[in-house]
């Protein structure tokens, strides 16, 4: 990044759909980096369509998609002009697998295009997309769709995104590209890959594309150094995310230790040395606990280019979080009745995951059905028959064990794919008529958000930016 285009504030990518196109656009209009979450965008898009596409935004962006016929096919399958009838389940997309049909890949390409197109519509500000390295299968089609819409920055964490820079180089030229597919139990010497050939999608001449900048989200000096020196292509900077950030956190380094609440304990080994990081010569932003007054000034004084903030933006008017959840959490937070727990067991990924607890939580005490029908966090494994299978520690225990998983790995696991989608008001209707309950995640800053609220019950993204800049 050149100095003239470096934002001081990055609005964090919060999925599923919390940092949607409205929020990213609002931040970008102010000259900072607005970021859309790329997680499960295909599911979010088709559920918005089934709910009637209020305002026509999905359809407007779909009409701008440059591949003829793709949007029409998706609208025919999923758009309901009058929305769903009460109690009607959402029509599901086929779950991800190593080799997906052309049509299934194109739904993911289209969904990423739609979200970025809407975020960039009508202005020249920077827009980024955040993806989880751990969620591998949709990565390449999501990147390509975002690039077709002119995405400016790609941000990736929750793993080691070493191969992504080269993938961006190749996709910018519409070249076939691949990523190594992480499969548990592969025989020695065997590799599996995920591939995407953009030219197989086109019946017309594809447009020229621009390679977006790439920011890696890291939690250690060693990972930053490795990526700067050994990544497959150009790294444009880092976001240093501390353990107070919302969503998934990097696990502590060293022997696991826990407090009386069962939360993992972090120590000096988990603190990034900013002086050493600066020696890599790349810009960096500080994240995790950055949503407080004066933090931007402190970050700049420490040599950072700025800060990345999520939690404050998650509850603003423009975020995708369901309005009833925003109002309930903020009302309780203003009275100091909210706690954020770092749960080491909740996520099927095995990473610690932040969970918000408050008296008005509609998901508290609700018995959640163990299932895996969205499949975003499934782990690929090598079967005794010499094939690739999929399992998730959040699925029914008997099914997970039958696939070779360990029963102890299922304890405390939750289906994050469905629960986080429910946070948007897009929860699936189950066979018994129950709607999937939400599970809210936020950074530790939520516990002190009362100071920022100063008596308000709601606020805008612009209010957040003014607060951070002031």
ZIPE-V877999 format. One record per pair of residues at least 6 apart in sequence whose C-alpha atoms are under 6 Angstrom apart, sorted by sequence separation. I is the first residue (numbers start at 1). J is the second residue. D is the distance in whole Angstrom. If there is no record, write none. Layout:
# ZIPE-V877999
I_J_D + I_J_D
This chain:
# ZIPE-V877999
13_19_6 + 28_34_5 + 243_249_6 + 258_264_4 + 300_306_6 + 382_388_5 + 421_427_6 + 429_435_4 + 27_34_5 + 257_264_6 + 258_265_5 + 299_306_6 + 381_388_6 + 428_435_6 + 257_265_5 + 344_352_4 + 381_389_5 + 427_435_6 + 428_436_5 + 62_71_5 + 343_352_6 + 380_389_6 + 381_390_6 + 427_436_5 + 24_34_4 + 343_353_5 + 380_390_5 + 24_35_5 + 181_192_5 + 315_326_6 + 342_353_6 + 343_354_6 + 379_390_6 + 24_36_6 + 181_193_5 + 342_354_4 + 378_390_6 + 379_391_5 + 180_193_4 + 181_194_6 + 341_354_6 + 378_391_5 + 179_193_5 + 252_266_5 + 341_355_5 + 378_392_5 + 21_36_6 + 179_194_5 + 340_355_6 + 423_438_5 + 20_36_5 + 178_194_5 + 340_356_5 + 422_438_5 + 19_36_5 + 178_195_4 + 339_356_6 + 393_410_5 + 19_37_6 + 177_195_6 + 291_309_6 + 339_357_5 + 177_196_6 + 285_304_5 + 290_309_6 + 338_357_6 + 394_413_5 + 419_438_5 + 420_439_6 + 17_37_6 + 176_196_6 + 284_304_5 + 285_305_6 + 287_307_6 + 338_358_5 + 394_414_5 + 419_439_5 + 176_197_4 + 214_235_6 + 215_236_6 + 217_238_6 + 219_240_6 + 284_305_6 + 285_306_5 + 286_307_5 + 287_308_5 + 394_415_5 + 13_35_5 + 15_37_5 + 214_236_5 + 215_237_5 + 216_238_5 + 217_239_5 + 218_240_5 + 219_241_5 + 283_305_6 + 285_307_5 + 286_308_6 + 9_32_6 + 10_33_5 + 11_34_5 + 13_36_6 + 14_37_6 + 16_39_6 + 128_151_6 + 213_236_6 + 215_238_5 + 217_240_6 + 372_395_5 + 11_35_6 + 13_37_5 + 15_39_6 + 127_151_6 + 128_152_6 + 132_156_6 + 133_157_6 + 134_158_6 + 174_198_5 + 371_395_4 + 7_32_5 + 127_152_5 + 128_153_4 + 129_154_5 + 130_155_5 + 131_156_5 + 132_157_6 + 133_158_5 + 134_159_6 + 370_395_5 + 371_396_6 + 7_33_6 + 126_152_6 + 128_154_6 + 130_156_6 + 132_158_5 + 133_159_5 + 370_396_5 + 50_78_6 + 52_80_5 + 133_161_6 + 50_79_5 + 52_81_5 + 49_79_5 + 50_80_5 + 52_82_6 + 112_142_5 + 116_146_6 + 52_83_4 + 46_78_6 + 51_83_4 + 109_141_5 + 113_145_4 + 117_149_5 + 50_83_6 + 51_84_6 + 108_141_6 + 109_142_5 + 112_145_5 + 113_146_5 + 116_149_6 + 108_142_6 + 112_146_5 + 110_145_6 + 109_145_4 + 113_149_5 + 172_209_5 + 172_210_6 + 172_211_5 + 245_288_4 + 244_288_5 + 237_282_5 + 239_284_6 + 244_289_6 + 348_393_5 + 237_283_5 + 238_284_5 + 239_285_5 + 240_286_5 + 241_287_5 + 242_288_5 + 348_394_6 + 237_284_6 + 239_286_6 + 240_287_6 + 241_288_5 + 221_272_6 + 220_272_5 + 61_114_5 + 153_212_5 + 152_212_5 + 153_213_5 + 154_214_5 + 155_215_5 + 156_216_5 + 157_217_4 + 153_214_6 + 155_216_6 + 156_217_6 + 348_413_6 + 42_108_5 + 166_232_5 + 346_412_6 + 347_413_6 + 165_232_6 + 166_233_5 + 345_412_5 + 346_413_4 + 165_233_5 + 345_413_6 + 346_414_5 + 42_111_5 + 162_231_5 + 163_232_5 + 165_234_6 + 41_111_6 + 363_437_5 + 363_438_6 + 263_342_5 + 263_343_6 + 356_440_6 + 356_441_5 + 355_441_5 + 354_441_5 + 35_127_6 + 37_129_6 + 38_130_6 + 33_126_5 + 34_127_5 + 35_128_4 + 36_129_5 + 37_130_5 + 38_131_5 + 21_115_6 + 25_119_5 + 31_125_6 + 33_127_6 + 35_129_5 + 24_119_6 + 29_125_6 + 21_118_6 + 28_125_5 + 21_119_4 + 28_126_6 + 322_423_6 + 321_423_6 + 322_424_5 + 249_352_5 + 321_424_5 + 322_425_5 + 248_352_6 + 320_424_6 + 340_444_6 + 248_353_5 + 247_353_5 + 247_354_5 + 246_354_6 + 338_447_6 + 334_450_4 + 13_130_5 + 311_442_6 + 311_443_6 + 317_459_6 + 316_459_5 + 317_460_5 + 316_460_5 + 316_461_6 + 289_445_6 + 293_468_6 + 247_441_6 + 246_441_6 + 186_382_6 + 246_442_4 + 183_380_5 + 184_381_4 + 185_382_5 + 246_443_4 + 183_381_5 + 245_443_4 + 244_443_6 + 244_444_5 + 95_374_6 + 95_375_6 + 23_318_5 + 12_308_6 + 22_318_6 + 23_319_5 + 8_305_6 + 9_306_6 + 11_308_6 + 12_309_5 + 8_306_4 + 9_307_5 + 10_308_4 + 11_309_5 + 12_310_4 + 9_308_6 + 11_310_6 + 19_319_6 + 20_320_6 + 18_319_5 + 18_320_4 + 17_320_6 + 18_321_5 + 89_428_6 + 89_429_5 + 16_420_6 + 16_421_6
